[in-house]
Amino acid sequence: MMIDARDSAADLDRRADFIIVGAGIAGITLALELAARHSVILLESGGTEADRETQSLYDGESIGLNYSLLGSRLRFLGGTSNHWGGWCGMLDDHDFATRDWVPHSGWPISSAELAPFQDKTADILDLGSGNFETEELVAREDHALLVDGSKVTHRMMRFSNPVTRMGEKYRNALENTPGLSVLLHANLVDLRLHENGSTVNSGQVRTLNGRSGRITAKHFILACGGLENARLLLACRSQARAGLGNDKGLVGRFFMEHPHVTAAELFALDQSWCRGQMALRRDSDHWFGLALAPTEESLAHHRCLNFRGQIFNVECETDEPITLRVMMEQAPNPNSRLRLSGSEDALGLPKIELDWRLNELDWHGIQCMGRLVGEALGAQGLGRVKLRNWVMEQDGSRIGFGSHHMGTTRMADDPAAGVVDRNCRVFGTSNLFVAGSSVFATGGAINPTFTLTALALRLAEHLTGLVR
Ligand SMILES: Cc1cc2nc3c(=O)[nH]c(=O)nc-3n(C[C@H](O)[C@H](O)[C@H](O)COP(=O)(O)OP(=O)(O)OC[C@H]3O[C@@H](n4cnc5c(N)ncnc54)[C@H](O)[C@@H]3O)c2cc1C
């Protein structure tokens, strides 16, 4: 059932087993899983189409590296899947590990905990397969793709086809799944606690045409995207002065992106190898491609950060530089953060002030990437790499971003180190959970949506176990 909360006939005082806030990839995945056995209310700020007034609720200020708060997310049914690019990959196993040269690294869970959800994630995101093993592919292609595997190797990326727009793909299911009510144009603006101080009792809902209501549930899940989850926790100040789950002041800290850098020119010595790197490949109706990635050993040896590199512009004649585009891992950094600003949106919620920062380790990572790729390609006579000057000069104005919002409600075993526990429950609360890439402890160097969808499926399994 889909209800427009602005409609005067719509009852906004409702109750369910689960209330999920945000109908993007994470929220819709969770809602459909949970509604198979429980009553679920899915709150969505927008309608079925984009509208300017709702989108402007995402406006805010960027005071650090150049960033667009409005342009990097969408606020209507389906969320940012309405314009995502569809590239998917897996975090490397070693992305989950604690690395002694990366402060605050290490997840409380390993990649093995997400493996059971890979195939279903691939179905949801229309990838054709949840298998990302590259060995078979490289063998099939007659070793033409190999690089010196001791320093740099390959990772597979799959491409969503047709690119999954969650609101369109699951529209019928959202309208017709028994037990599921989707409230459109319904914004969560506050969460109210029981007098025990740890159980969320109810949520305040407001619409842009002035209606309001109070929804109650056994469990609440925030699935509003990697920036907005933290904003909402910080904005719930009616009973907790610093915001919900923020006793240690960690909500909004550790904001991570994947710095996108066109940091190097590549002079190809082997044109066919370069073309092979760039080509998209097809498996029946599904597309996949390759990216260069460092080995775990070379990362440890150089004490640097993960990356994925892709080669572009291979219409080159010999001596013509080719572009090496790289998506870097960003080190978790408490000073790269979002706060609430002094100005408010149309619903009276404080806006975001984002201070995205890179540190010395991040710059070392970019420089190291150039060296590793250069050495690997040079040793095999495949090409030569020249780092651009701005990398050595650490010119932050040249850094791009991927609209990948990670880390602001990071996962940890210790409440002093994170905002949610290994089951995505907000520390200090008994029934408030977070879904989405805000829970990532580190972001690796791969687009986040595959991982956040697998985490949403894992969370659904956990929550189902809580309500019998
Ligand atoms: C241009 C672009 C290209 C991208 N390409 C890729 C890619 O190729 N691969 C990849 O992995 N990732 C990509 N991403 C990132 C990807 O889109 C996100 O990782 C993903 O959409 C996040 O899903 P989510 O469900 O956590 O959040 P969202 O999709 O952002 O959904 C959040 C939902 O919450 C709702 N909401 C927010 N606040 C409230 C509130 N207070 N009350 C009620 N509802 C609320 C919003 O309306 C929205 O529907 C791209 C992003 C952009 C912008």
The ligand as an SDF file (V2000), in Angstrom:
LIG
                    3D

 53 58  0  0  0  0  0  0  0  0999 V2000
   25.7030   10.3410   -9.8260 C   0  0  0  0  0  0  0  0  0  0  0  0
   25.9460    9.1730   -8.9070 C   0  0  0  0  0  0  0  0  0  0  0  0
   26.5010    8.0000   -9.4260 C   0  0  0  0  0  0  0  0  0  0  0  0
   26.7240    6.9170   -8.5670 C   0  0  0  0  0  0  0  0  0  0  0  0
   27.2310    5.7660   -9.1270 N   0  0  0  0  0  0  0  0  0  0  0  0
   27.4590    4.6990   -8.3370 C   0  0  0  0  0  0  0  0  0  0  0  0
   27.9660    3.4840   -8.8950 C   0  0  0  0  0  0  0  0  0  0  0  0
   28.2250    3.3790  -10.0970 O   0  0  0  0  0  0  0  0  0  0  0  0
   28.1580    2.4360   -8.0580 N   0  0  0  0  0  0  0  0  0  0  0  0
   27.8920    2.5080   -6.7110 C   0  0  0  0  0  0  0  0  0  0  0  0
   28.1080    1.5270   -5.9950 O   0  0  0  0  0  0  0  0  0  0  0  0
   27.3910    3.6440   -6.1570 N   0  0  0  0  0  0  0  0  0  0  0  0
   27.1670    4.7330   -6.9310 C   0  0  0  0  0  0  0  0  0  0  0  0
   26.6420    5.8780   -6.3860 N   0  0  0  0  0  0  0  0  0  0  0  0
   26.3000    5.8590   -4.9430 C   0  0  0  0  0  0  0  0  0  0  0  0
   24.9520    5.1740   -4.7340 C   0  0  0  0  0  0  0  0  0  0  0  0
   23.9620    5.8770   -5.4260 O   0  0  0  0  0  0  0  0  0  0  0  0
   24.6440    5.1130   -3.2330 C   0  0  0  0  0  0  0  0  0  0  0  0
   25.6500    4.3210   -2.6240 O   0  0  0  0  0  0  0  0  0  0  0  0
   23.2910    4.4670   -2.9160 C   0  0  0  0  0  0  0  0  0  0  0  0
   22.2510    5.0330   -3.6520 O   0  0  0  0  0  0  0  0  0  0  0  0
   22.9920    4.6430   -1.4300 C   0  0  0  0  0  0  0  0  0  0  0  0
   21.7910    3.9720   -1.1230 O   0  0  0  0  0  0  0  0  0  0  0  0
   20.9880    4.2860    0.2120 P   0  0  0  0  0  0  0  0  0  0  0  0
   19.7590    3.4980    0.1620 O   0  0  0  0  0  0  0  0  0  0  0  0
   21.8920    4.1090    1.3870 O   0  0  0  0  0  0  0  0  0  0  0  0
   20.6890    5.8660    0.1540 O   0  0  0  0  0  0  0  0  0  0  0  0
   19.8070    6.6770   -0.8950 P   0  0  0  0  0  0  0  0  0  0  0  0
   19.7280    5.9590   -2.1830 O   0  0  0  0  0  0  0  0  0  0  0  0
   20.3800    8.0430   -0.9380 O   0  0  0  0  0  0  0  0  0  0  0  0
   18.3420    6.7010   -0.2480 O   0  0  0  0  0  0  0  0  0  0  0  0
   18.0160    7.4350    0.9040 C   0  0  0  0  0  0  0  0  0  0  0  0
   16.5140    7.6760    0.9110 C   0  0  0  0  0  0  0  0  0  0  0  0
   16.1590    8.2770    2.1660 O   0  0  0  0  0  0  0  0  0  0  0  0
   15.1730    9.2710    1.9410 C   0  0  0  0  0  0  0  0  0  0  0  0
   15.2310   10.2010    3.0740 N   0  0  0  0  0  0  0  0  0  0  0  0
   16.2440   11.0220    3.4170 C   0  0  0  0  0  0  0  0  0  0  0  0
   15.9540   11.6980    4.5420 N   0  0  0  0  0  0  0  0  0  0  0  0
   14.7260   11.2870    4.9400 C   0  0  0  0  0  0  0  0  0  0  0  0
   13.8810   11.6130    6.0530 C   0  0  0  0  0  0  0  0  0  0  0  0
   14.2550   12.4950    7.0050 N   0  0  0  0  0  0  0  0  0  0  0  0
   12.6690   11.0130    6.1490 N   0  0  0  0  0  0  0  0  0  0  0  0
   12.2660   10.0950    5.2020 C   0  0  0  0  0  0  0  0  0  0  0  0
   13.0310    9.7510    4.1480 N   0  0  0  0  0  0  0  0  0  0  0  0
   14.2580   10.3360    4.0090 C   0  0  0  0  0  0  0  0  0  0  0  0
   15.5710    9.8730    0.6120 C   0  0  0  0  0  0  0  0  0  0  0  0
   14.4980   10.5370   -0.0130 O   0  0  0  0  0  0  0  0  0  0  0  0
   16.0410    8.6400   -0.1650 C   0  0  0  0  0  0  0  0  0  0  0  0
   14.9950    8.0470   -0.8940 O   0  0  0  0  0  0  0  0  0  0  0  0
   26.4100    6.9920   -7.1930 C   0  0  0  0  0  0  0  0  0  0  0  0
   25.8470    8.1790   -6.6720 C   0  0  0  0  0  0  0  0  0  0  0  0
   25.6250    9.2530   -7.5210 C   0  0  0  0  0  0  0  0  0  0  0  0
   25.0460   10.5160   -6.9570 C   0  0  0  0  0  0  0  0  0  0  0  0
  1  2  1  0
  2  3  1  0
  2 52  2  0
  3  4  2  0
  4  5  1  0
  4 50  1  0
  5  6  2  0
  6  7  1  0
  6 13  1  0
  7  8  2  0
  7  9  1  0
  9 10  1  0
 10 11  2  0
 10 12  1  0
 12 13  2  0
 13 14  1  0
 14 15  1  0
 14 50  1  0
 15 16  1  0
 16 17  1  0
 16 18  1  0
 18 19  1  0
 18 20  1  0
 20 21  1  0
 20 22  1  0
 22 23  1  0
 23 24  1  0
 24 25  2  0
 24 26  1  0
 24 27  1  0
 27 28  1  0
 28 29  2  0
 28 30  1  0
 28 31  1  0
 31 32  1  0
 32 33  1  0
 33 34  1  0
 33 48  1  0
 34 35  1  0
 35 36  1  0
 35 46  1  0
 36 37  1  0
 36 45  1  0
 37 38  2  0
 38 39  1  0
 39 40  1  0
 39 45  2  0
 40 41  1  0
 40 42  2  0
 42 43  1  0
 43 44  2  0
 44 45  1  0
 46 47  1  0
 46 48  1  0
 48 49  1  0
 50 51  2  0
 51 52  1  0
 52 53  1  0
M  END
$$$$
